[in-house]
Amino acid sequence: MVGTLQAYLAEKTAYIEQHLLPCLEQEGVPDSLYESMRYSLMAGGKRLRPMLVLAVLEALDKPVKRGLPFACALEMIHTYSLIHDDLPAMDDDDLRRGKPTNHKVFGEATAILAGDALLTRAFSLIAESYQADPEVQPATTVKLIAELGKRAGAQGMVGGQMADIEGEGKRLDLEQLSYIHQHKTGDLLVAALRGGGYLAEASDEQMEALTRYGVCIGHAFQIQDDILNVEGDAALLGKAVGSDADREKATYPSLLGLEESRRRLHALIDEAKTALAEAGLSHSILPQLADYVCNRKN
């Protein structure tokens, strides 16, 4: 295992980004559309979702390379969601990762189509890549596509985004806020872990633990996002601080205060680690990645 978490993050980020751009289709694609897709896909970021896929394969002693197509597909879906989130009809943001948002550079129509193209490319990438991989059974490919479709769709991320929009300006209770967080943010993290589990031929007990871990770090990730939106450094975040309050969005700090939000954040990280320990996965990098979710500054 890599000696330090920072070294691991740097190594895996470089590995993912090395393979990410070649997964985009360029032949036969209008130049403006390709450049828009490329702009957001390669704009940096934590690459946490693809990293989790690879970490599960490592934890279960399976080849990391096996996870690359699914990992890259996840990052494409995550990127599409950010492009659409930033649009004037949604969050209306000018900056993403310290750079102008996609629609500010390429226009709204191209940004919408770039998001659509990244979403659809993700599924063709999974199907094409694993059809050509003799180590991955066709049934596993079907499970990957079904998992990602469910977690990214109306029952998952998109449903969470809808609930988030409908909740703006309203006084939400904790259950409603948790629903938004679990689906808008958590479901793609769960998809990463479960997808890695399918590819690593995880046992039922291990799949249950990975799912529980994913649910916990998904909630924790969004709580930390909420906290950073209150007291983070805009230069590190690459976007404005205080935008949640400006839009009257319900957040954990607005409902519970910063101190209780931090307490819940740490409790979720502890629960995530417990799930790993019970399934014999504490030896992996996954506990340290849970700490990273809790301690990150952007």
N, C-alpha and C positions, 0 to 999 in steps of 0.2 A: 504494500500500500504506500502511496505517496506520503512523505514525511509530515507535511503540514497541509492544512486545509487550503491555504492560499496557493500553494504550489499545485494542489489538485485542481482547484478552480481554474487556474491559468492554463494548465495542461489540457484539461477537458474542453475549455472554451476554444482554445486554438484548434484542437482536434475536430470539434463540431464545425467551426467556421471554415475549416479547410474543405469539408465535404458538403457544406450547405449550399453554396452557390452553384456547384455543378449539378445539383438536383433540380435546378430551375430549367424549364424548357425555354430555349431561345429561338431555335429554328422555327420559322413560320409565325413567330409572334411579332406584332407591331413593335417597333423600337420604343415608342413612348410608353407602351404598356410594360414591356420588359424592364425599362429603366425605372419605372415607378415601383414595380415589384422588388427589384434589386435594391433600390434606395432604402426601403424600409426593412427588408430582410437582413441586410448587411449593415444596419445602423448601430450595431453593438447590442448591449443588453447583457443580462446575467446568464442567459442560456440555461436557466435552471431546469426547465421541463425536459429538454433533451438530455441534460446531465443526469437527471434522475433515472431515465431509461437505462443509460449506460451503467449507472451505479448499481442498479438491481442485477444486471447481468454479471457484474464483477462480484457482487455479494454471493451469488449462486454459482460462481466458478464457470461461467459460460463466456464464449468469445464476445468481447465488446463490439466488434465489427458487426455482429448480427443485429445489433440494435440501431445501427445508423439510419437506415431508411425510415423507421418509425420515429426515431428521434428528430430527424429533419422534417418529417411531415408535421409533427407536433409544433415545431417552431414556426412553420409556415402558417398553421392555423392560429397560433398565438399572434403572429405578426398581422395577419388579416384582421383579427379582432381589434388590435390597437389602431390600425388605419381607420377602421370604421368608427371606433370609439371617439377618435379625435375630430370627426366631421362636425360641421356646424349644427346639424340636426341632432347630434348626440352631446358630447361634452364640449365641443367647440374650442379645442385647444390649439394653441399656436406652436407649442414646442413639445417634442418627444425625444428623450435621451439627449437633450441639449441642442437638438437640430430642429429646423422648421418641420412641422408635421407634413405628411404626404400631400394633403390637399392644398397646402400653402405653396408647395413647389410645383405640383403637376395639375392642380385644379381638381374640383370635387368629382367630376365625372370619371376622370382617369383614376383617382384614388379609390372610388367605389369599385371600379372594374379590376383594379390591381388586387384589392381584397378578395373579390370573387374568384379571381384566377389563382391566388395562393390557396384558397380553401379547396378548390376542386383539384388542383395539382397535388395536394397532400394525399388524397385518396388514390389517385392514379399512381403516385410514387410508391405507396405501400403495395398495391396490387402488382405492379410491374416488377418491383425489386424482389419480392418474396416468391413470386412465380418462378423466378430464375434462380432461387436459392434452394438447393436440394436438402439443406439442413432444417428448413422450416416447412412444416406440414401445411397443406392447403387449409385444413381446419383452423390452424393457428392464424393464418392470414385473415380468414373470415372473422375470427374473434377480434383481431386487431381493428379491422374496419368497423365492426359493430360497436366495439367499445368507444372508439374515437367519435363515431357518428352520434352516439347517445350522449357522451360527455360534452361534446361541442355544440349540440343542437338545442332544440326548444326545451328539452327536459334538463339541460345542463347549462352551459355557458350563456347561450343566447337567452334562455329563460331568465337567468340571473340578471343579465343586462336589461331585459324588459322590466323586471321588478325594480331594478335600480332607478331606471328612468321614471317609472310611475311613482316611486317613493320620494322623488325630489320635492322639497318644500312641505313634506308631510312629517308628522311626528310618528315614526315607526317604533314598534316595540322590539325587544331583543330577539324574539323568534323571527320576526320579519327581516330584521337586519342579518341574522344568521343565515337565513335562506338565501339572501342576496350574495353574501360572502361565499357560502359553500358552492353555489352554482357559478357565479360570475368568475370567481378566482380558483376555487378549490377543485372543480371538476376536471380541469385540464391537468392539474397535478396528479389527481387520482388516476387519470387515463395514462399518464406517463409511467406511473408505478405499476399499474395493472398490465399495461402493455409490455413493460420489461419483464414482469412475472410470466406472462404467456410465452414470451420468447425464451425465457430461461427455464421453462418447464417447472415452475414453482408448484409446490404442494398446495392443497386447499388451505392448510393452516398458514402457510407463508403468504398466500394471496389475501387472506383475511387480514393478516398483520400489515401488509403493504397498503391495503385499502384504508385501514384505520389510521395508519401513519399519514397517508395522503390527506385524509379528511382533516386531521389535526393540523398539519403544516399549512393546509389551504386556509383554514381559519386564521392561523397565526400570521400567515403572510399578509392577509388583508388587514388584520389589526395593526401590524407594523406599518403598513401603507398609511392607514388612518393616522397613526401617531406621527409619522414623518410629515404628513400633510399639515400637521399643526406646528411642529417644532423642528422640522428637518432643514437642511441646507439646500437652498434652491440650486446652487452651483453643482452640488453632488447629485441631486435628484434629476437634474436636467429638465425640470419643469417647475411651474410656479408653486409656491407654498401658500396654503390658505384658500385654495380654490374650492375645497369641499364646503367650507363655511360660507364662501361667497355664493355658492349655488344652493345653500341651505340643504345639503345632503346629510342624511342620517349616517353617523359614524359611531364607532365604539367610544371615542373620546366625548362626542357630543351627548351620548346616552349615559355613559358610566363615569366619565372623567378620565384623565390620563393615568392616575394611579391604579384604578381598578382595571383599566385596559391593559396596563403592563402586567398586572397580576394574572389576568386571564391568558395573556400571551405566553407567559412562562409556564403556566399550568398545562397549556396545550402542547408545548414542546416536551414537557415531562411525560405527558401521555403518549406522544408519538414515540419517544424512546422506549417506554415500557412495552408498547406493542412490538417493537423490534426485538427487544430482549426476550419476550415470551415465545417468539418464533425462532430464536437462535440467530438473529441477524445483527446483533450488536457489534460484531467484529468488523463490520463493513464501514464505509465512509458515511452511510446514511444518518447515523446520529449526529455527526459533525455538520452535515448539510441542514439538519433541523436547527442546530445552533446558528448557522449562517442565516437562515430565514429570520430568526429572532433578532440577530445583532446587526443586520445589514443597515447601511446608511443611504441606500438608493434603491 
